[in-house]
């Protein structure tokens, strides 16, 4: 079982590596990390009108797309 930081480091280290499978703990921690970053990006974005239009959240999601 991986810790939270080990899982994030592993995902970022294998950013575009498509061989093999991730353990369940690594996947779950990565999804939690992605959700946390998206929520922070929506909160920090200067456009509070509608969360779907959050440019910062869209950039975060695009950057984290391949490891997901």
Secondary structure, 3 states (H helix, E strand, C coil): CCCHHHHHHHHHHCCCCCCCCCCHHHHHHHHHHHHHHHHHHHHHCCCCCCHHHCHHHHHHHHHCCCCC
